[in-house]
């Protein structure tokens, strides 16, 4: 089995685990358990909370004490056990704490898988910049495969989605022990504890442009998971209307939502052109405008005459998600000193997937509970998506006015690993 294939299989299973429940837990929550929106917002904050500290701590452990592939394997095996327990939970408070523990072990495996792949590829003298993206794209394929499996097996609102995820996590955990060896580097020299934790990157906040950039990264990060959290249950709610009951978008909601991930794989290929032609600021602005369209099209779409709006919303998701994450990461790379680039990337991810995600998850849940939940417990989806679109629009306008960065079309942009 070639190294590339081994890493492809790792990435496929890595995101199959997540895709088995990430987009459908909202359907399980609202359609099956019928718990509240405010409580659900707290559930999605578990990703952000765990992202605040666990990837960094896991990285330190892998760097200093335990082989990366072994730590990666153990985390997935623990995650498999936790996911098997989730269907037994009968109250939202317990669900929050159990999923928080699950995400504490899952979120660092994303960065560990990247570190493992980079180490193995470099050791075999591969060009990481050229070789890794085609390997990583199989993670998105795994996510899509999980969505289709959940949909076609009818697991969208049932607890079986967690058993499916647990089975994939168990397979990945056992398989990981066979991955290339990545032993710790116990010779850390005079590297300080502050440097190990990546805290030296906070010096970037002294630069006004970087401080503004990280602030907007946090605000937009609050919107990144909203359609993942609510998109599937939004489509399933159309089942309650006899006009839409049994329509394709309702019966195969996860397949419809998977168009978003397909779009991701396509828009990644267009990023070099857009960056060269328009520059980082405009590419990020395109992302914010795409978020306005993502939410706005959901607000006015429906499974019949408005199905094109829902599909188009899924198509623009690729631009909305990829253009922000990749161009933002590239901006941090080009604006940071070499000795703090890794820490700066960690800070960027913390602001987006940590602080931003927690703010977005909790505030959206409370907003839906207080203003968009009707007396009969149905949700005002048009109001919800319109509010999210207005939020993204305000962020885009402020970003265009406040963030100052001049594009140099002759600057060569590349990521150094």
C-alpha positions in Angstrom: 0.0 0.0 0.0 1.6 3.3 -1.1 2.1 6.2 1.3 -0.3 8.4 -0.6 -3.1 5.8 -0.5 -2.5 5.3 3.3 -2.9 9.0 3.9 -5.9 9.2 1.6 -7.6 6.5 3.6 -6.8 8.4 6.9 -8.3 11.6 5.6 -11.4 9.8 4.2 -12.2 8.2 7.6 -11.2 11.4 9.5 -14.0 13.3 7.9 -16.4 10.4 7.5 -16.6 10.3 11.3 -17.5 14.0 11.5 -19.8 14.0 8.5 -21.9 11.1 9.9 -23.4 13.4 12.5 -22.3 17.1 12.1 -25.0 18.2 9.7 -27.7 15.8 11.0 -27.5 16.3 14.8 -29.8 19.3 14.4 -32.4 17.0 12.8 -31.9 14.5 15.6 -32.2 17.4 18.2 -35.2 19.2 16.8 -37.1 16.4 14.9 -36.4 13.5 17.3 -35.8 14.9 20.8 -37.6 18.2 20.2 -35.3 20.1 22.5 -34.9 23.9 22.5 -32.9 26.1 20.1 -31.0 27.8 23.0 -29.8 24.4 24.2 -28.8 23.3 20.7 -26.7 26.5 20.3 -24.7 25.3 23.3 -24.2 21.9 21.6 -22.5 23.4 18.6 -20.3 25.6 20.8 -18.5 22.4 21.9 -16.4 22.5 18.8 -15.3 26.1 19.5 -14.6 25.4 23.2 -12.4 22.5 22.5 -10.6 24.4 19.7 -9.6 27.0 22.2 -7.0 24.8 23.8 -7.0 21.1 22.8 -5.2 21.3 19.4 -2.3 23.2 21.0 -2.1 20.9 24.0 -2.2 17.8 21.8 0.5 19.3 19.6 2.8 19.8 22.6 2.2 16.2 23.7 2.9 14.9 20.2 6.0 17.1 19.9 7.5 16.1 23.2 6.1 12.9 24.6 4.1 10.5 22.4 4.3 9.5 18.7 1.8 11.4 16.7 0.2 8.3 15.1 -0.3 6.7 18.5 -1.9 9.8 20.1 -4.0 10.1 17.0 -5.2 6.5 17.3 -6.0 6.7 21.0 -8.0 9.9 20.5 -10.2 8.2 17.9 -10.7 5.1 20.0 -11.9 7.2 22.9 -14.1 9.2 20.5 -15.6 5.9 19.2 -16.6 4.9 22.8 -18.2 8.3 23.5 -20.2 8.3 20.3 -21.6 4.9 21.2 -22.9 6.4 24.4 -24.6 9.4 22.8 -27.8 7.6 21.9 -28.4 6.7 25.5 -28.7 10.3 26.6 -32.1 11.6 27.4 -31.5 15.2 28.5 -29.9 18.2 26.7 -27.5 19.1 29.6 -25.9 15.6 29.6 -25.8 15.7 25.8 -23.8 19.0 26.0 -21.2 17.6 28.4 -20.8 14.3 26.5 -20.4 16.0 23.2 -17.9 18.4 24.7 -15.8 15.5 25.8 -16.1 14.0 22.4 -15.0 17.2 20.6 -12.1 17.6 23.1 -10.7 14.3 21.6 -11.9 14.9 18.0 -10.8 18.4 17.2 -7.1 17.9 17.8 -7.1 14.9 15.5 -7.6 17.3 12.6 -4.3 19.1 13.2 -2.6 15.8 14.2 -3.6 14.3 10.9 -2.1 17.3 9.0 1.1 17.1 11.0 1.4 13.3 10.5 0.8 13.7 6.7 3.4 16.5 6.4 6.0 14.6 8.4 5.5 11.4 6.4 5.5 13.1 3.0 8.6 15.2 3.8 10.5 12.1 4.9 9.8 10.5 1.5 11.0 13.7 -0.2 7.6 14.6 -1.6 6.7 18.3 -2.5 4.1 18.8 0.3 2.6 21.9 -1.4 1.8 19.9 -4.5 1.2 16.5 -3.0 -0.9 17.2 0.1 -4.0 19.0 -1.4 -5.0 16.1 -3.6 -4.7 13.8 -0.6 -6.7 16.2 1.7 -9.5 16.5 -0.8 -10.4 12.9 0.0 -11.4 14.1 3.5 -14.2 16.2 1.8 -15.1 13.1 -0.2 -15.3 11.2 3.1 -17.6 13.9 4.5 -19.9 13.7 1.5 -19.9 9.9 1.6 -21.0 10.0 5.2 -23.9 12.4 4.4 -25.1 10.2 1.6 -24.8 7.0 3.8 -26.8 8.7 6.6 -29.4 9.9 4.1 -29.9 6.7 2.1 -30.0 4.5 5.3 -32.6 6.8 6.8 -30.4 7.8 9.8 -30.9 11.5 9.5 -33.2 11.9 12.6 -32.2 8.7 14.4 -29.5 7.7 16.9 -28.0 5.4 14.3 -25.9 8.3 12.9 -23.8 8.2 16.1 -23.3 4.4 15.8 -22.2 4.9 12.2 -19.7 7.6 13.3 -18.5 5.4 16.2 -17.9 2.5 13.8 -15.8 4.7 11.5 -13.9 6.2 14.5 -13.1 2.6 15.7 -11.8 1.6 12.3 -9.7 4.7 12.0 -8.3 4.3 15.5 -7.2 0.8 14.9 -5.9 1.6 11.4 -3.9 4.6 12.8 -1.5 2.2 14.6 -0.3 1.1 11.2 0.4 4.7 9.9 3.9 6.0 9.4 5.9 6.5 12.6 6.1 10.1 13.8 8.1 9.9 17.0 8.3 12.9 19.4 11.3 15.3 19.3 12.4 15.3 22.9 15.3 17.7 22.2 13.5 21.0 22.3 16.6 23.0 23.1 15.9 26.3 24.9 12.4 26.7 23.5 10.3 28.4 26.2 7.0 27.3 27.5 5.4 30.5 26.1 6.8 29.6 22.6 5.6 26.0 23.0 2.0 27.2 23.6 2.2 29.6 20.7 1.6 32.6 22.9 4.3 34.6 21.2 1.9 35.0 18.2 -0.3 37.4 20.3 2.3 40.0 19.6 0.6 40.3 16.2 -2.2 42.2 17.9 0.2 45.2 18.3 0.0 45.6 14.5 -3.3 47.5 13.8 -3.9 45.7 10.4 -3.4 42.3 12.0 -5.6 43.2 15.0 -8.4 44.3 12.7 -8.0 41.2 10.6 -8.2 38.8 13.6 -11.2 40.7 14.9 -13.1 40.2 11.6 -11.9 36.6 11.5 -13.6 36.1 14.8 -16.9 37.8 13.7 -17.1 35.8 10.5 -16.1 32.7 12.3 -19.3 33.1 14.2 -21.2 32.4 10.9 -19.2 29.6 9.5 -21.1 26.7 11.2 -24.6 28.1 11.2 -25.8 26.3 8.0 -24.1 23.1 9.2 -26.0 23.4 12.5 -29.4 24.3 11.1 -29.4 23.5 7.4 -30.6 19.9 7.5 -33.4 20.4 10.1 -34.5 23.5 8.1 -35.1 21.3 5.0 -36.8 18.5 7.1 -39.2 21.1 8.6 -40.8 21.5 5.2 -42.2 18.0 5.7 -44.7 19.5 8.1 -46.2 21.4 5.1 -48.4 19.1 3.0 -47.4 21.1 -0.1 -43.7 20.0 0.3 -44.1 16.7 2.1 -42.4 13.9 0.2 -40.5 16.3 -2.1 -36.9 15.3 -3.2 -35.2 18.0 -1.1 -37.0 16.8 2.1 -36.6 13.1 1.5 -32.9 13.5 0.5 -32.0 16.5 2.6 -28.5 15.3 3.4 -27.7 14.7 -0.3 -28.9 18.2 -1.1 -26.7 19.6 1.7 -23.7 17.6 0.4 -23.7 19.8 -2.7 -22.0 22.3 -0.4 -19.0 20.0 0.2 -18.8 19.2 -3.6 -18.7 22.9 -4.2 -15.8 23.2 -1.7 -13.7 20.8 -3.7 -14.3 22.8 -6.9 -13.7 26.3 -5.5 -10.4 25.3 -3.9 -9.1 25.0 -7.5 -10.0 28.6 -8.4 -8.3 30.3 -5.4 -4.9 30.8 -7.1 -6.6 32.7 -10.0 -8.7 34.9 -7.7 -5.8 35.7 -5.4 -3.6 36.7 -8.3 -6.3 38.7 -10.0 -8.0 40.4 -7.1 -5.8 40.1 -4.0 -6.5 38.8 -0.5 -8.7 41.6 0.7 -11.1 41.3 -2.2 -11.1 37.5 -2.1 -12.1 37.6 1.6 -14.7 40.2 0.7 -16.1 37.9 -2.0 -16.4 35.2 0.8 -18.4 37.5 3.0 -20.7 38.4 0.1 -21.1 34.7 -0.6 -22.2 34.2 3.0 -24.9 36.8 2.5 -26.1 34.8 -0.5 -25.8 31.5 1.3 -28.2 32.7 4.1 -30.4 34.8 1.9 -31.1 32.1 -0.6 -32.0 29.7 2.2 -34.4 32.4 3.5 -36.5 32.5 0.3 -36.0 29.0 -1.1 -38.3 26.0 -0.8 -38.2 22.4 -2.0 -40.4 23.0 -5.1 -40.3 26.2 -7.1 -37.6 27.6 -4.9 -35.4 24.5 -5.0 -33.0 26.4 -7.3 -32.3 28.9 -4.5 -31.4 26.1 -2.1 -29.1 24.4 -4.6 -27.5 27.8 -5.5 -27.0 28.4 -1.8 -25.1 25.1 -1.5 -23.0 26.1 -4.6 -21.9 29.4 -3.2 -21.0 27.8 0.1 -17.7 26.6 -1.5 -16.7 30.2 -2.2 -18.0 31.4 1.2 -16.1 28.8 3.2 -12.9 28.2 1.2 -12.2 31.8 0.2 -12.2 32.9 3.8 -10.3 30.0 5.4 -7.6 29.6 2.7 -7.0 33.3 1.8 -7.1 34.2 5.5 -4.5 31.5 6.3 -2.4 32.8 3.4 -2.6 36.4 4.7 -1.4 35.3 8.1 1.4 33.4 6.5 2.6 36.4 4.5 2.3 38.9 7.3 4.0 36.9 10.1 7.7 36.5 10.8 9.1 33.0 10.0 9.7 32.1 13.7 6.1 32.6 14.7 4.2 31.5 11.5 3.0 28.2 13.0 1.8 30.0 16.2 0.2 32.7 14.0 -1.8 30.0 12.1 -2.9 28.6 15.4 -4.0 32.0 16.6 -6.0 32.4 13.3 -7.7 29.1 13.8 -8.4 29.8 17.5 -10.1 33.1 16.6 -12.2 31.5 13.8 -13.0 28.0 15.1 -12.6 28.8 18.8 -13.8 32.2 19.9 -15.9 32.9 16.8 -17.5 29.5 16.8 -18.5 29.7 20.4 -20.0 33.2 20.0 -21.9 32.1 16.9 -23.2 28.9 18.3 -24.4 30.3 21.7 -25.8 33.6 20.3 -27.6 31.9 17.4 -29.3 29.4 19.7 -30.5 32.1 22.0 -31.6 34.3 19.1 -33.7 31.5 17.7 -35.2 30.6 21.1 -36.1 34.2 22.0 -37.3 35.7 18.7 -37.9 33.0 16.1 -39.6 30.1 17.9 -43.4 30.2 17.5 -45.9 29.4 20.2 -46.4 25.9 18.7 -42.6 25.3 18.8 -42.2 25.7 15.0 -39.4 27.9 13.8 -39.6 31.0 11.7 -36.9 29.9 9.2 -37.2 32.9 6.9 -36.6 35.2 9.8 -33.7 33.1 11.0 -31.9 33.0 7.7 -32.6 36.7 6.9 -31.1 37.7 10.2 -28.0 35.7 9.5 -27.8 37.3 6.0 -28.0 40.8 7.5 -25.3 40.0 10.0 -23.0 38.7 7.2 -23.8 41.8 5.1 -22.9 44.2 8.0 -19.6 42.3 8.5 -18.8 42.6 4.7 -19.5 46.4 4.7 -17.4 47.1 7.8 -14.6 44.9 6.5 -14.5 46.8 3.2 -14.4 50.1 5.0 -12.0 49.3 7.9 -9.5 46.7 6.7 -6.7 48.4 4.8 -4.5 46.2 2.6 -3.1 47.0 -0.8 -2.9 44.2 -3.3 0.5 43.7 -5.1 -0.2 41.5 -8.2 3.5 40.8 -8.5 3.9 39.3 -5.0 4.4 35.6 -5.1 2.0 33.9 -2.6 2.8 30.5 -1.3 2.5 28.6 2.0 5.6 27.4 3.6 5.3 24.3 5.7 
